[in-house]
Amino acid sequence: MKITSGVLKRVAVPALVAGMALPLALATSSAAQQPGPASTVTRSGGTVAYSAYSGEDNKLRVRAEADVNGNLVLVVEDLEGIDAGFGCQQDGPNVAVCDLAGTVTRISAQLRDGTDTAFIEVSTASTVNAGTGADIVETSGGNDTIDLRDGVGGNDSASCGGGGSDTAIGNPGDRIAANCERRAF
């Protein structure tokens, strides 16, 4: 059989295009599997500050936990990923440790957009700005301030854990538990 240039073009060009598309598809697939940017946590003096990464449904949890020496350290966890900044140490892709829990005097959390959850499980004064999105915020027995205002009523909820003098501010229809001593809409 004689191969003409027309037959060669009809076979070779699609094969060449397919050959170039395969590495591109593999590279795209590999990039999609790489973890995205993470939230950050830092410590300056007695303040631990958490900043959620935009575009994620962040799942923040702050707790005290005994380290290998039996000391209670402050553990900050975000299941969507977290980067330990100044004053904190990385302890896995989702966990940072920010020194002794008893030396922390304030926790500040910026949740940003997305359907976020924040559980502050220590009795340290906390300030949480829920940002936009349908958020759930629960704090413990500190003098806490929770800001749910995002311009949308009824999509957020807050619970203050009692034991302090807490303030929660939301939009009409947001759910604010009675254990938040001062509630405003």
LINBEL-V784545 format. One record per run of one state. SS is the DSSP state (H for helix, E for strand, - for the rest). FROM is the first residue (numbers start at 1). TO is the last residue. If there is no record, write none. Layout:
# LINBEL-V784545
SS_FROM_TO / SS_FROM_TO
This chain:
# LINBEL-V784545
-_1_4 / H_5_33 / -_34_38 / E_39_44 / -_45_46 / E_47_51 / -_52_58 / E_59_66 / -_67_71 / E_72_78 / -_79_81 / E_82_84 / -_85_88 / E_89_90 / -_91_94 / E_95_100 / H_101_103 / -_104_105 / E_106_110 / -_111_116 / E_117_120 / -_121_125 / E_126_129 / -_130_135 / E_136_138 / -_139_144 / E_145_147 / -_148_156 / E_157_159 / -_160_166 / E_167_169 / -_170_174 / E_175_176 / -_177_181 / E_182_184 / -_185_185
